[in-house]
């Protein structure tokens, strides 16, 4: 990802406003890249295989929880 000088300056200003700390350009660039990478990972779409695995796992856990409740009620 290419960050422009304008992007870095804007990040520096936002950081100073929020935290009261001035970042030098090198630190601001590093922090901004880390933030962008983190946001990419958080908002990355899941594949159909991942969705199916998630659904299957939750169905198994729901069934296990229902069986455990039924056994404790008996």
C-alpha positions as CSV (number, residue, x, y, z in Angstrom):
1,X,0.0,0.0,0.0
2,X,1.3,3.4,-0.9
3,X,0.8,6.1,1.6
4,X,1.1,9.7,0.5
5,X,2.7,12.5,2.4
6,X,-0.8,13.9,2.8
7,X,-2.1,10.7,4.4
8,X,0.8,10.7,6.9
9,X,0.3,14.4,7.8
10,X,-3.4,13.7,8.3
11,X,-2.7,10.7,10.5
12,X,-0.2,12.8,12.5
13,X,-2.8,15.5,13.1
14,X,-5.5,13.0,14.1
15,X,-3.0,11.2,16.5
16,X,-2.0,14.5,18.1
17,X,-5.7,15.5,18.5
18,X,-6.7,12.2,20.0
19,X,-3.6,11.4,22.2
20,X,-1.8,14.7,22.5
21,X,1.4,13.2,21.2
22,X,3.3,14.4,18.1
23,X,4.7,11.6,15.9
24,X,7.6,12.1,13.6
25,X,7.1,11.1,10.0
26,X,8.8,7.7,10.2
27,X,6.8,6.7,13.3
28,X,3.6,8.0,11.9
29,X,4.2,6.0,8.6
30,X,4.8,2.8,10.6
31,X,1.8,3.3,12.9
32,X,-0.4,4.1,9.9
33,X,0.7,1.0,8.0
34,X,0.1,-1.2,11.0
35,X,-3.4,0.3,11.3
36,X,-4.2,-0.2,7.7
37,X,-3.0,-3.8,7.8
38,X,-5.0,-4.5,10.9
39,X,-8.2,-3.0,9.3
40,X,-7.5,-5.1,6.2
41,X,-7.4,-8.3,8.3
42,X,-10.5,-7.4,10.3
43,X,-12.6,-6.5,7.3
44,X,-11.3,-9.2,4.9
45,X,-14.3,-11.2,3.5
46,X,-14.4,-14.8,4.5
47,X,-14.5,-17.6,2.0
48,X,-17.4,-19.9,1.5
49,X,-15.3,-22.7,3.0
50,X,-14.6,-20.7,6.1
51,X,-18.3,-19.8,6.4
52,X,-19.3,-23.5,6.1
53,X,-16.8,-24.5,8.7
54,X,-18.0,-21.8,11.1
55,X,-21.6,-22.8,10.6
56,X,-20.8,-26.5,11.1
57,X,-18.8,-25.8,14.3
58,X,-21.6,-23.7,15.8
59,X,-24.2,-26.3,14.9
60,X,-22.1,-28.9,16.7
61,X,-21.7,-26.7,19.8
62,X,-25.4,-25.9,19.9
63,X,-26.2,-29.6,19.8
64,X,-23.7,-30.3,22.5
65,X,-25.1,-27.6,24.7
66,X,-28.7,-28.9,24.2
67,X,-27.6,-32.4,25.1
68,X,-25.8,-31.2,28.3
69,X,-28.9,-29.2,29.4
70,X,-31.2,-32.2,28.8
71,X,-28.9,-34.4,30.8
72,X,-28.8,-32.0,33.7
73,X,-32.6,-31.6,33.7
74,X,-33.1,-35.3,34.0
